[in-house]
């Protein structure tokens, strides 16, 4: 028994020693990589600065370490570049084979390599990389799919939008952040295709994102689709109302008025509708907004005061009258709106 225990103790001690040695080796390797990176980074940055300033090219990196450092420095620089300077640096990276290397990385067995390749293409892709990015849409990893879809939306033409939209549908549940970025890219670069994500048969998370993007980007072409959402779920109606206010769609005033008056709807949706009426600025909405000013719910009353101040002389007249009300809270709210 004693011998067995002693044997176990020896084995444990041996394992502890081996673990400590492994930790030391790993830390030493990390320190070595950090020091090497520190040595290589300044020359890479200086070379990139020379390219941007029109000073020529960069010698081909001699090994994987130099390639990695040059790519990191270039991607960081690209975040601040536009126009011909950006084009010049990307052309240099293409000459050194970085896009081709990333395209090959999208076919790697390891997920981490494929993700890194997709992110590299996200920074340096051009229309020449569309075939590789399209292949990435079929990756078994949703993050790789979404990253490739976003880049396709940015550099591709109308022929890629159907595949990009389909990727949003697949990835929104498991990779919502990445999928939202794809929807934003669609709205910015292929705004007509956003309509495919606004229909009533589209899953609610996707539709909600598309509604928000259409409103934030003020895409007037989708105002009718947003107006159709005012009768939908309260969260969708809230987002759609704010979007219509940003777009300034006068045609939506009747639907917004109905939502503002609907006592059975959620408070945020009604508040959004009242604010949208003020943002649109159609004097025809004054009477509807006036009826919300004495509301017992403070958010509705505050939204009505804010809106009336933006509905021209008729709205200001309502506020001036309310400022003399015997209800102190109403008088204070109206006076504050008049002073904005």
ZADO-1210 file (C-alpha; in nm, 4 decimals, padded with zeros to 6 digits):
<atoms>
<atom x="00.0000" y="00.0000" z="00.0000" code="UNK" pos="1"/>
<atom x="00.2785" y="00.2396" z="00.1028" code="UNK" pos="2"/>
<atom x="00.4733" y="00.1602" z="-00.2123" code="UNK" pos="3"/>
<atom x="00.1672" y="00.2314" z="-00.4275" code="UNK" pos="4"/>
<atom x="00.1113" y="00.5685" z="-00.2625" code="UNK" pos="5"/>
<atom x="00.4787" y="00.6531" z="-00.3050" code="UNK" pos="6"/>
<atom x="00.4524" y="00.5620" z="-00.6734" code="UNK" pos="7"/>
<atom x="00.1539" y="00.7916" z="-00.7175" code="UNK" pos="8"/>
<atom x="00.3402" y="01.0745" z="-00.5425" code="UNK" pos="9"/>
<atom x="00.6386" y="01.0318" z="-00.7732" code="UNK" pos="10"/>
<atom x="00.4126" y="01.0335" z="-01.0796" code="UNK" pos="11"/>
<atom x="00.2348" y="01.3489" z="-00.9606" code="UNK" pos="12"/>
<atom x="00.5649" y="01.5212" z="-00.8930" code="UNK" pos="13"/>
<atom x="00.6854" y="01.4247" z="-01.2383" code="UNK" pos="14"/>
<atom x="00.3674" y="01.5642" z="-01.3963" code="UNK" pos="15"/>
<atom x="00.4005" y="01.8897" z="-01.2017" code="UNK" pos="16"/>
<atom x="00.7616" y="01.9300" z="-01.3126" code="UNK" pos="17"/>
<atom x="00.6652" y="01.8615" z="-01.6754" code="UNK" pos="18"/>
<atom x="00.3785" y="02.1122" z="-01.6521" code="UNK" pos="19"/>
<atom x="00.6078" y="02.3800" z="-01.5121" code="UNK" pos="20"/>
<atom x="00.8588" y="02.3160" z="-01.7907" code="UNK" pos="21"/>
<atom x="00.5827" y="02.3405" z="-02.0497" code="UNK" pos="22"/>
<atom x="00.4627" y="02.6716" z="-01.9043" code="UNK" pos="23"/>
<atom x="00.8168" y="02.8072" z="-01.9098" code="UNK" pos="24"/>
<atom x="00.8643" y="02.7012" z="-02.2732" code="UNK" pos="25"/>
<atom x="00.5306" y="02.8529" z="-02.3804" code="UNK" pos="26"/>
<atom x="00.6036" y="03.1797" z="-02.2036" code="UNK" pos="27"/>
<atom x="00.9524" y="03.1956" z="-02.3484" code="UNK" pos="28"/>
<atom x="00.8132" y="03.1398" z="-02.6971" code="UNK" pos="29"/>
<atom x="00.5532" y="03.4130" z="-02.6440" code="UNK" pos="30"/>
<atom x="00.8193" y="03.6570" z="-02.5225" code="UNK" pos="31"/>
<atom x="01.0370" y="03.5695" z="-02.8210" code="UNK" pos="32"/>
<atom x="00.7474" y="03.6317" z="-03.0635" code="UNK" pos="33"/>
<atom x="00.6683" y="03.9631" z="-02.8945" code="UNK" pos="34"/>
<atom x="01.0285" y="04.0816" z="-02.9141" code="UNK" pos="35"/>
<atom x="01.0568" y="03.9713" z="-03.2757" code="UNK" pos="36"/>
<atom x="00.7316" y="04.1460" z="-03.3615" code="UNK" pos="37"/>
<atom x="00.8634" y="04.4605" z="-03.1915" code="UNK" pos="38"/>
<atom x="01.1770" y="04.4507" z="-03.4067" code="UNK" pos="39"/>
<atom x="00.9901" y="04.3927" z="-03.7320" code="UNK" pos="40"/>
<atom x="00.7014" y="04.6328" z="-03.6829" code="UNK" pos="41"/>
<atom x="00.8854" y="04.9697" z="-03.7149" code="UNK" pos="42"/>
<atom x="01.0528" y="04.8822" z="-04.0496" code="UNK" pos="43"/>
<atom x="00.7173" y="04.7583" z="-04.1821" code="UNK" pos="44"/>
<atom x="00.5429" y="05.0788" z="-04.0768" code="UNK" pos="45"/>
<atom x="00.8184" y="05.2913" z="-04.2311" code="UNK" pos="46"/>
<atom x="00.7957" y="05.1000" z="-04.5583" code="UNK" pos="47"/>
<atom x="00.4155" y="05.1400" z="-04.5698" code="UNK" pos="48"/>
<atom x="00.4488" y="05.5110" z="-04.4972" code="UNK" pos="49"/>
<atom x="00.6887" y="05.5339" z="-04.7894" code="UNK" pos="50"/>
<atom x="00.4386" y="05.3650" z="-05.0194" code="UNK" pos="51"/>
<atom x="00.1600" y="05.5987" z="-04.9089" code="UNK" pos="52"/>
<atom x="00.3851" y="05.8977" z="-04.9663" code="UNK" pos="53"/>
<atom x="00.4605" y="05.7742" z="-05.3175" code="UNK" pos="54"/>
<atom x="00.8047" y="05.6481" z="-05.2389" code="UNK" pos="55"/>
<atom x="00.7871" y="05.3180" z="-05.4252" code="UNK" pos="56"/>
<atom x="00.7275" y="04.9606" z="-05.3214" code="UNK" pos="57"/>
<atom x="00.8185" y="04.7278" z="-05.0379" code="UNK" pos="58"/>
<atom x="01.0670" y="04.4420" z="-05.0717" code="UNK" pos="59"/>
<atom x="00.9028" y="04.1016" z="-05.0574" code="UNK" pos="60"/>
<atom x="00.8925" y="03.9665" z="-04.6978" code="UNK" pos="61"/>
<atom x="01.1523" y="03.6932" z="-04.6457" code="UNK" pos="62"/>
<atom x="00.9564" y="03.4664" z="-04.4108" code="UNK" pos="63"/>
<atom x="00.6182" y="03.4072" z="-04.2493" code="UNK" pos="64"/>
<atom x="00.6963" y="03.6341" z="-03.9564" code="UNK" pos="65"/>
<atom x="00.7773" y="03.9294" z="-04.1796" code="UNK" pos="66"/>
<atom x="00.4665" y="03.8616" z="-04.3896" code="UNK" pos="67"/>
<atom x="00.2436" y="03.8584" z="-04.0836" code="UNK" pos="68"/>
<atom x="00.3885" y="04.1801" z="-03.9441" code="UNK" pos="69"/>
<atom x="00.3618" y="04.3605" z="-04.2782" code="UNK" pos="70"/>
<atom x="00.0001" y="04.2494" z="-04.3168" code="UNK" pos="71"/>
<atom x="-00.0928" y="04.3634" z="-03.9638" code="UNK" pos="72"/>
<atom x="00.0661" y="04.7032" z="-04.0202" code="UNK" pos="73"/>
<atom x="-00.0986" y="04.7417" z="-04.3600" code="UNK" pos="74"/>
<atom x="-00.4462" y="04.6515" z="-04.2331" code="UNK" pos="75"/>
<atom x="-00.4079" y="04.9004" z="-03.9506" code="UNK" pos="76"/>
<atom x="-00.3036" y="05.1697" z="-04.1993" code="UNK" pos="77"/>
<atom x="-00.5907" y="05.0863" z="-04.4363" code="UNK" pos="78"/>
<atom x="-00.8412" y="05.1716" z="-04.1634" code="UNK" pos="79"/>
<atom x="-00.7363" y="05.5365" z="-04.1985" code="UNK" pos="80"/>
<atom x="-00.6878" y="05.5524" z="-04.5764" code="UNK" pos="81"/>
<atom x="-00.9210" y="05.6383" z="-04.8616" code="UNK" pos="82"/>
<atom x="-00.9026" y="05.6979" z="-05.2323" code="UNK" pos="83"/>
<atom x="-00.5787" y="05.6557" z="-05.4251" code="UNK" pos="84"/>
<atom x="-00.3663" y="05.5968" z="-05.1138" code="UNK" pos="85"/>
<atom x="-00.5828" y="05.3032" z="-05.0108" code="UNK" pos="86"/>
<atom x="-00.5853" y="05.1662" z="-05.3648" code="UNK" pos="87"/>
<atom x="-00.2073" y="05.1931" z="-05.3848" code="UNK" pos="88"/>
<atom x="-00.1500" y="05.0022" z="-05.0616" code="UNK" pos="89"/>
<atom x="-00.3978" y="04.7287" z="-05.1532" code="UNK" pos="90"/>
<atom x="-00.2302" y="04.6933" z="-05.4936" code="UNK" pos="91"/>
<atom x="00.1021" y="04.6419" z="-05.3193" code="UNK" pos="92"/>
<atom x="-00.0478" y="04.3731" z="-05.0948" code="UNK" pos="93"/>
<atom x="-00.1892" y="04.2030" z="-05.4021" code="UNK" pos="94"/>
<atom x="00.1533" y="04.2027" z="-05.5671" code="UNK" pos="95"/>
<atom x="00.2945" y="04.0276" z="-05.2616" code="UNK" pos="96"/>
<atom x="00.0208" y="03.7619" z="-05.2818" code="UNK" pos="97"/>
<atom x="-00.1758" y="03.8354" z="-04.9655" code="UNK" pos="98"/>
<atom x="-00.5254" y="03.8046" z="-05.1185" code="UNK" pos="99"/>
<atom x="-00.4300" y="03.4776" z="-05.2864" code="UNK" pos="100"/>
<atom x="-00.2925" y="03.3518" z="-04.9559" code="UNK" pos="101"/>
<atom x="-00.6154" y="03.4487" z="-04.7788" code="UNK" pos="102"/>
<atom x="-00.8241" y="03.2822" z="-05.0498" code="UNK" pos="103"/>
<atom x="-00.6289" y="02.9632" z="-04.9946" code="UNK" pos="104"/>
<atom x="-00.6798" y="03.0041" z="-04.6199" code="UNK" pos="105"/>
<atom x="-01.0565" y="02.9928" z="-04.6718" code="UNK" pos="106"/>
<atom x="-01.0121" y="02.6310" z="-04.7787" code="UNK" pos="107"/>
<atom x="-00.8040" y="02.5315" z="-04.4749" code="UNK" pos="108"/>
<atom x="-00.9166" y="02.2554" z="-04.2420" code="UNK" pos="109"/>
<atom x="-00.8723" y="02.4605" z="-03.9246" code="UNK" pos="110"/>
<atom x="-01.1530" y="02.7000" z="-03.8411" code="UNK" pos="111"/>
<atom x="-00.9177" y="02.9573" z="-03.6901" code="UNK" pos="112"/>
<atom x="-00.7233" y="02.9778" z="-04.0166" code="UNK" pos="113"/>
<atom x="-01.0418" y="03.0208" z="-04.2203" code="UNK" pos="114"/>
<atom x="-01.1673" y="03.2952" z="-03.9877" code="UNK" pos="115"/>
<atom x="-00.8355" y="03.4780" z="-04.0108" code="UNK" pos="116"/>
<atom x="-00.8421" y="03.4475" z="-04.3886" code="UNK" pos="117"/>
<atom x="-01.1945" y="03.5892" z="-04.4051" code="UNK" pos="118"/>
<atom x="-01.0959" y="03.8844" z="-04.1866" code="UNK" pos="119"/>
<atom x="-00.7928" y="03.9501" z="-04.4053" code="UNK" pos="120"/>
<atom x="-01.0122" y="03.9620" z="-04.7148" code="UNK" pos="121"/>
<atom x="-01.2526" y="04.1887" z="-04.5277" code="UNK" pos="122"/>
<atom x="-00.9722" y="04.4441" z="-04.5089" code="UNK" pos="123"/>
<atom x="-00.8108" y="04.4094" z="-04.8530" code="UNK" pos="124"/>
<atom x="-01.0634" y="04.2478" z="-05.0884" code="UNK" pos="125"/>
<atom x="-01.1396" y="04.3827" z="-05.4361" code="UNK" pos="126"/>
<atom x="-01.3843" y="04.2538" z="-05.6991" code="UNK" pos="127"/>
<atom x="-01.1098" y="04.0120" z="-05.8067" code="UNK" pos="128"/>
<atom x="-01.1718" y="03.8201" z="-05.4820" code="UNK" pos="129"/>
<atom x="-01.5440" y="03.7634" z="-05.5411" code="UNK" pos="130"/>
<atom x="-01.5046" y="03.3933" z="-05.6401" code="UNK" pos="131"/>
<atom x="-01.3122" y="03.3146" z="-05.3203" code="UNK" pos="132"/>
<atom x="-01.5611" y="03.5061" z="-05.1056" code="UNK" pos="133"/>
<atom x="-01.8552" y="03.3349" z="-05.2734" code="UNK" pos="134"/>
<atom x="-01.6968" y="03.0013" z="-05.1885" code="UNK" pos="135"/>
<atom x="-01.6727" y="03.1132" z="-04.8260" code="UNK" pos="136"/>
<atom x="-02.0512" y="03.1436" z="-04.8080" code="UNK" pos="137"/>
<atom x="-02.0652" y="02.7654" z="-04.7998" code="UNK" pos="138"/>
<atom x="-01.8257" y="02.7334" z="-04.5063" code="UNK" pos="139"/>
<atom x="-01.9428" y="02.5210" z="-04.2157" code="UNK" pos="140"/>
<atom x="-01.8620" y="02.8045" z="-03.9738" code="UNK" pos="141"/>
<atom x="-02.1297" y="03.0756" z="-03.9544" code="UNK" pos="142"/>
<atom x="-01.8781" y="03.3484" z="-03.8703" code="UNK" pos="143"/>
<atom x="-01.6790" y="03.2765" z="-04.1856" code="UNK" pos="144"/>
<atom x="-02.0036" y="03.2793" z="-04.3855" code="UNK" pos="145"/>
<atom x="-02.1144" y="03.6130" z="-04.2436" code="UNK" pos="146"/>
<atom x="-01.7740" y="03.7759" z="-04.2882" code="UNK" pos="147"/>
<atom x="-01.7562" y="03.6684" z="-04.6518" code="UNK" pos="148"/>
<atom x="-02.1141" y="03.7843" z="-04.7084" code="UNK" pos="149"/>
<atom x="-02.0369" y="04.1291" z="-04.5673" code="UNK" pos="150"/>
<atom x="-01.7345" y="04.1693" z="-04.7927" code="UNK" pos="151"/>
<atom x="-01.9313" y="04.0469" z="-05.0933" code="UNK" pos="152"/>
<atom x="-02.1946" y="04.3106" z="-05.0212" code="UNK" pos="153"/>
<atom x="-01.9200" y="04.5728" z="-05.0168" code="UNK" pos="154"/>
<atom x="-01.7235" y="04.4730" z="-05.3283" code="UNK" pos="155"/>
<atom x="-01.9696" y="04.2661" z="-05.5308" code="UNK" pos="156"/>
<atom x="-02.2399" y="04.3641" z="-05.7767" code="UNK" pos="157"/>
<atom x="-02.6120" y="04.2887" z="-05.7910" code="UNK" pos="158"/>
<atom x="-02.5370" y="03.9311" z="-05.8924" code="UNK" pos="159"/>
<atom x="-02.4213" y="03.8463" z="-05.5372" code="UNK" pos="160"/>
<atom x="-02.7088" y="03.9982" z="-05.3405" code="UNK" pos="161"/>
<atom x="-02.9321" y="03.6903" z="-05.3427" code="UNK" pos="162"/>
<atom x="-02.6566" y="03.4765" z="-05.1915" code="UNK" pos="163"/>
<atom x="-02.5715" y="03.7479" z="-04.9382" code="UNK" pos="164"/>
<atom x="-02.9358" y="03.7786" z="-04.8303" code="UNK" pos="165"/>
<atom x="-02.9593" y="03.4007" z="-04.7925" code="UNK" pos="166"/>
<atom x="-02.6510" y="03.4089" z="-04.5691" code="UNK" pos="167"/>
<atom x="-02.8173" y="03.6636" z="-04.3420" code="UNK" pos="168"/>
<atom x="-03.1124" y="03.4291" z="-04.3015" code="UNK" pos="169"/>
<atom x="-02.8806" y="03.1416" z="-04.2051" code="UNK" pos="170"/>
<atom x="-02.6539" y="03.3244" z="-03.9637" code="UNK" pos="171"/>
<atom x="-02.8752" y="03.5707" z="-03.7729" code="UNK" pos="172"/>
<atom x="-02.9671" y="03.3244" z="-03.4969" code="UNK" pos="173"/>
<atom x="-02.6186" y="03.1939" z="-03.4137" code="UNK" pos="174"/>
<atom x="-02.4074" y="03.4942" z="-03.5190" code="UNK" pos="175"/>
<atom x="-02.6368" y="03.7960" z="-03.4772" code="UNK" pos="176"/>
<atom x="-02.3605" y="04.0551" z="-03.4514" code="UNK" pos="177"/>
<atom x="-02.1937" y="03.9428" z="-03.7729" code="UNK" pos="178"/>
<atom x="-02.5290" y="03.9108" z="-03.9500" code="UNK" pos="179"/>
<atom x="-02.6269" y="04.2647" z="-03.8505" code="UNK" pos="180"/>
<atom x="-02.3049" y="04.3892" z="-04.0119" code="UNK" pos="181"/>
<atom x="-02.4067" y="04.2103" z="-04.3323" code="UNK" pos="182"/>
<atom x="-02.7501" y="04.3762" z="-04.3313" code="UNK" pos="183"/>
<atom x="-02.5856" y="04.7154" z="-04.2823" code="UNK" pos="184"/>
<atom x="-02.3532" y="04.6476" z="-04.5764" code="UNK" pos="185"/>
<atom x="-02.6540" y="04.5525" z="-04.7903" code="UNK" pos="186"/>
<atom x="-02.8271" y="04.8763" z="-04.6960" code="UNK" pos="187"/>
<atom x="-02.5195" y="05.0840" z="-04.7754" code="UNK" pos="188"/>
<atom x="-02.4165" y="04.9192" z="-05.1020" code="UNK" pos="189"/>
<atom x="-02.7267" y="04.7411" z="-05.2387" code="UNK" pos="190"/>
<atom x="-03.0200" y="04.9240" z="-05.0828" code="UNK" pos="191"/>
<atom x="-03.2885" y="04.7760" z="-05.3159" code="UNK" pos="192"/>
<atom x="-03.1956" y="04.4271" z="-05.1887" code="UNK" pos="193"/>
<atom x="-03.2870" y="04.5325" z="-04.8356" code="UNK" pos="194"/>
<atom x="-03.6484" y="04.4953" z="-04.9427" code="UNK" pos="195"/>
<atom x="-03.5990" y="04.1176" z="-04.9448" code="UNK" pos="196"/>
<atom x="-03.5453" y="04.1371" z="-04.5664" code="UNK" pos="197"/>
<atom x="-03.8479" y="04.3553" z="-04.4892" code="UNK" pos="198"/>
<atom x="-04.1327" y="04.1273" z="-04.5957" code="UNK" pos="199"/>
<atom x="-04.3855" y="03.9815" z="-04.3492" code="UNK" pos="200"/>
<atom x="-04.2580" y="03.6282" z="-04.4088" code="UNK" pos="201"/>
<atom x="-03.9026" y="03.7167" z="-04.3019" code="UNK" pos="202"/>
<atom x="-03.7948" y="03.5920" z="-03.9545" code="UNK" pos="203"/>
<atom x="-03.8521" y="03.8619" z="-03.6922" code="UNK" pos="204"/>
<atom x="-03.4839" y="03.9139" z="-03.5909" code="UNK" pos="205"/>
<atom x="-03.3823" y="03.9638" z="-03.9540" code="UNK" pos="206"/>
<atom x="-03.6774" y="04.1893" z="-04.0254" code="UNK" pos="207"/>
<atom x="-03.6117" y="04.3988" z="-03.7163" code="UNK" pos="208"/>
<atom x="-03.2530" y="04.4539" z="-03.8236" code="UNK" pos="209"/>
<atom x="-03.3548" y="04.5494" z="-04.1758" code="UNK" pos="210"/>
<atom x="-03.6130" y="04.7957" z="-04.0404" code="UNK" pos="211"/>
<atom x="-03.3509" y="04.9598" z="-03.8197" code="UNK" pos="212"/>
<atom x="-03.0992" y="04.9828" z="-04.1061" code="UNK" pos="213"/>
<atom x="-03.3552" y="05.1294" z="-04.3470" code="UNK" pos="214"/>
<atom x="-03.4438" y="05.3943" z="-04.0905" code="UNK" pos="215"/>
<atom x="-03.0911" y="05.4787" z="-03.9836" code="UNK" pos="216"/>
<atom x="-02.9759" y="05.5144" z="-04.3453" code="UNK" pos="217"/>
<atom x="-03.2931" y="05.7105" z="-04.4355" code="UNK" pos="218"/>
<atom x="-03.3706" y="05.4808" z="-04.7283" code="UNK" pos="219"/>
<atom x="-03.6878" y="05.6466" z="-04.8584" code="UNK" pos="220"/>
<atom x="-03.7436" y="05.3690" z="-05.1127" code="UNK" pos="221"/>
<atom x="-03.8355" y="05.1395" z="-04.8217" code="UNK" pos="222"/>
<atom x="-04.0738" y="05.3807" z="-04.6475" code="UNK" pos="223"/>
<atom x="-04.3842" y="05.1891" z="-04.7675" code="UNK" pos="224"/>
<atom x="-04.2440" y="04.8660" z="-04.6217" code="UNK" pos="225"/>
<atom x="-04.1746" y="05.0421" z="-04.2909" code="UNK" pos="226"/>
<atom x="-04.5265" y="05.1863" z="-04.2883" code="UNK" pos="227"/>
<atom x="-04.6617" y="04.8343" z="-04.3356" code="UNK" pos="228"/>
<atom x="-04.4741" y="04.7315" z="-04.0195" code="UNK" pos="229"/>
<atom x="-04.6658" y="04.9811" z="-03.8028" code="UNK" pos="230"/>
<atom x="-04.9474" y="04.7298" z="-03.7673" code="UNK" pos="231"/>
<atom x="-04.7108" y="04.4469" z="-03.6760" code="UNK" pos="232"/>
<atom x="-04.5545" y="04.3496" z="-03.3417" code="UNK" pos="233"/>
<atom x="-04.4937" y="04.6402" z="-03.1090" code="UNK" pos="234"/>
<atom x="-04.1145" y="04.6141" z="-03.1234" code="UNK" pos="235"/>
<atom x="-04.1166" y="04.6161" z="-03.5026" code="UNK" pos="236"/>
<atom x="-04.3689" y="04.9005" z="-03.5070" code="UNK" pos="237"/>
<atom x="-04.1501" y="05.1042" z="-03.2705" code="UNK" pos="238"/>
<atom x="-03.8437" y="05.0697" z="-03.4909" code="UNK" pos="239"/>
<atom x="-04.0441" y="05.1360" z="-03.8067" code="UNK" pos="240"/>
<atom x="-04.1970" y="05.4521" z="-03.6597" code="UNK" pos="241"/>
<atom x="-03.8577" y="05.5936" z="-03.5673" code="UNK" pos="242"/>
<atom x="-03.7321" y="05.5085" z="-03.9155" code="UNK" pos="243"/>
<atom x="-04.0227" y="05.6822" z="-04.0844" code="UNK" pos="244"/>
<atom x="-03.9523" y="05.9876" z="-03.8742" code="UNK" pos="245"/>
<atom x="-03.5899" y="05.9919" z="-03.9873" code="UNK" pos="246"/>
<atom x="-03.6930" y="05.9442" z="-04.3495" code="UNK" pos="247"/>
<atom x="-03.9578" y="06.2165" z="-04.3194" code="UNK" pos="248"/>
<atom x="-04.2218" y="06.0251" z="-04.5107" code="UNK" pos="249"/>
<atom x="-04.5387" y="06.2375" z="-04.5241" code="UNK" pos="250"/>
<atom x="-04.7328" y="05.9492" z="-04.6775" code="UNK" pos="251"/>
<atom x="-04.6966" y="05.7581" z="-04.3506" code="UNK" pos="252"/>
<atom x="-04.8647" y="06.0269" z="-04.1375" code="UNK" pos="253"/>
<atom x="-05.2124" y="05.8605" z="-04.1323" code="UNK" pos="254"/>
<atom x="-05.0676" y="05.5242" z="-04.0240" code="UNK" pos="255"/>
<atom x="-04.8478" y="05.6902" z="-03.7611" code="UNK" pos="256"/>
<atom x="-05.1469" y="05.8819" z="-03.6318" code="UNK" pos="257"/>
<atom x="-05.3444" y="05.5602" z="-03.5903" code="UNK" pos="258"/>
<atom x="-05.0584" y="05.4040" z="-03.3974" code="UNK" pos="259"/>
<atom x="-05.0231" y="05.7103" z="-03.1760" code="UNK" pos="260"/>
<atom x="-05.3928" y="05.6955" z="-03.0894" code="UNK" pos="261"/>
<atom x="-05.4070" y="05.3187" z="-03.0324" code="UNK" pos="262"/>
<atom x="-05.4539" y="05.2840" z="-02.6561" code="UNK" pos="263"/>
<atom x="-05.4006" y="04.9074" z="-02.6735" code="UNK" pos="264"/>
<atom x="-05.0525" y="04.9315" z="-02.8228" code="UNK" pos="265"/>
<atom x="-04.7302" y="04.9272" z="-02.6207" code="UNK" pos="266"/>
<atom x="-04.6145" y="05.2608" z="-02.4839" code="UNK" pos="267"/>
<atom x="-04.2778" y="05.2646" z="-02.6720" code="UNK" pos="268"/>
<atom x="-04.4583" y="05.2149" z="-03.0038" code="UNK" pos="269"/>
<atom x="-04.6990" y="05.5013" z="-02.9376" code="UNK" pos="270"/>
<atom x="-04.4150" y="05.7278" z="-02.8227" code="UNK" pos="271"/>
<atom x="-04.2201" y="05.6483" z="-03.1384" code="UNK" pos="272"/>
<atom x="-04.5231" y="05.7279" z="-03.3527" code="UNK" pos="273"/>
<atom x="-04.5801" y="06.0640" z="-03.1828" code="UNK" pos="274"/>
<atom x="-04.2132" y="06.1590" z="-03.2196" code="UNK" pos="275"/>
<atom x="-04.2174" y="06.0519" z="-03.5846" code="UNK" pos="276"/>
<atom x="-04.5133" y="06.2828" z="-03.6474" code="UNK" pos="277"/>
<atom x="-04.3126" y="06.5681" z="-03.5050" code="UNK" pos="278"/>
<atom x="-04.0013" y="06.4765" z="-03.7019" code="UNK" pos="279"/>
<atom x="-04.1968" y="06.4631" z="-04.0284" code="UNK" pos="280"/>
<atom x="-04.3412" y="06.8051" z="-03.9510" code="UNK" pos="281"/>
<atom x="-04.6753" y="06.7790" z="-04.1326" code="UNK" pos="282"/>
<atom x="-04.9184" y="07.0313" z="-03.9759" code="UNK" pos="283"/>
<atom x="-05.2010" y="06.7871" z="-04.0481" code="UNK" pos="284"/>
<atom x="-05.0779" y="06.5854" z="-03.7484" code="UNK" pos="285"/>
<atom x="-05.1277" y="06.8681" z="-03.4968" code="UNK" pos="286"/>
<atom x="-05.4718" y="06.7564" z="-03.3800" code="UNK" pos="287"/>
<atom x="-05.3638" y="06.3971" z="-03.3190" code="UNK" pos="288"/>
<atom x="-05.0516" y="06.5061" z="-03.1306" code="UNK" pos="289"/>
<atom x="-05.2498" y="06.7640" z="-02.9297" code="UNK" pos="290"/>
<atom x="-05.4718" y="06.4850" z="-02.7959" code="UNK" pos="291"/>
<atom x="-05.1644" y="06.3097" z="-02.6547" code="UNK" pos="292"/>
<atom x="-05.0366" y="06.6135" z="-02.4639" code="UNK" pos="293"/>
<atom x="-05.2550" y="06.5621" z="-02.1525" code="UNK" pos="294"/>
<atom x="-05.1869" y="06.1871" z="-02.1458" code="UNK" pos="295"/>
<atom x="-05.1425" y="06.0292" z="-01.8044" code="UNK" pos="296"/>
<atom x="-04.8318" y="05.8467" z="-01.9281" code="UNK" pos="297"/>
<atom x="-04.5462" y="06.0959" z="-01.9026" code="UNK" pos="298"/>
<atom x="-04.3471" y="05.9533" z="-02.2015" code="UNK" pos="299"/>
<atom x="-04.6474" y="06.0118" z="-02.4297" code="UNK" pos="300"/>
<atom x="-04.7034" y="06.3630" z="-02.2984" code="UNK" pos="301"/>
<atom x="-04.3340" y="06.4509" z="-02.3298" code="UNK" pos="302"/>
<atom x="-04.3224" y="06.3129" z="-02.6840" code="UNK" pos="303"/>
<atom x="-04.6307" y="06.5160" z="-02.7752" code="UNK" pos="304"/>
<atom x="-04.4767" y="06.8370" z="-02.6396" code="UNK" pos="305"/>
<atom x="-04.1568" y="06.7674" z="-02.8320" code="UNK" pos="306"/>
<atom x="-04.3551" y="06.6992" z="-03.1518" code="UNK" pos="307"/>
<atom x="-04.5797" y="07.0035" z="-03.1227" code="UNK" pos="308"/>
<atom x="-04.2752" y="07.2281" z="-03.1031" code="UNK" pos="309"/>
<atom x="-04.1823" y="07.0982" z="-03.4500" code="UNK" pos="310"/>
<atom x="-04.5234" y="07.1192" z="-03.6144" code="UNK" pos="311"/>
<atom x="-04.5164" y="07.4847" z="-03.7098" code="UNK" pos="312"/>
<atom x="-04.7258" y="07.7714" z="-03.5804" code="UNK" pos="313"/>
<atom x="-05.0302" y="07.5507" z="-03.5174" code="UNK" pos="314"/>
<atom x="-04.8270" y="07.3254" z="-03.2886" code="UNK" pos="315"/>
<atom x="-04.6705" y="07.6214" z="-03.1071" code="UNK" pos="316"/>
<atom x="-05.0172" y="07.7676" z="-03.0495" code="UNK" pos="317"/>
<atom x="-05.1221" y="07.4467" z="-02.8748" code="UNK" pos="318"/>
<atom x="-04.8153" y="07.4641" z="-02.6536" code="UNK" pos="319"/>
<atom x="-04.8695" y="07.8284" z="-02.5639" code="UNK" pos="320"/>
<atom x="-05.2226" y="07.7486" z="-02.4540" code="UNK" pos="321"/>
<atom x="-05.1061" y="07.4465" z="-02.2559" code="UNK" pos="322"/>
<atom x="-04.8443" y="07.6611" z="-02.0829" code="UNK" pos="323"/>
<atom x="-05.1304" y="07.8451" z="-01.9082" code="UNK" pos="324"/>
<atom x="-05.2983" y="07.5225" z="-01.7910" code="UNK" pos="325"/>
<atom x="-05.4041" y="07.4833" z="-01.4293" code="UNK" pos="326"/>
<atom x="-05.2306" y="07.1473" z="-01.4305" code="UNK" pos="327"/>
<atom x="-04.8774" y="07.2338" z="-01.3155" code="UNK" pos="328"/>
<atom x="-04.7139" y="06.9346" z="-01.4803" code="UNK" pos="329"/>
<atom x="-04.8782" y="07.0150" z="-01.8163" code="UNK" pos="330"/>
<atom x="-04.7910" y="07.3839" z="-01.7965" code="UNK" pos="331"/>
<atom x="-04.4317" y="07.3012" z="-01.7079" code="UNK" pos="332"/>
<atom x="-04.4011" y="07.0492" z="-01.9918" code="UNK" pos="333"/>
<atom x="-04.5426" y="07.2936" z="-02.2489" code="UNK" pos="334"/>
<atom x="-04.3237" y="07.5806" z="-02.1264" code="UNK" pos="335"/>
<atom x="-04.0143" y="07.3628" z="-02.1478" code="UNK" pos="336"/>
<atom x="-04.1037" y="07.2624" z="-02.5057" code="UNK" pos="337"/>
<atom x="-04.1543" y="07.6275" z="-02.6009" code="UNK" pos="338"/>
<atom x="-03.8101" y="07.7098" z="-02.4638" code="UNK" pos="339"/>
<atom x="-03.6288" y="07.4411" z="-02.6638" code="UNK" pos="340"/>
</atoms>
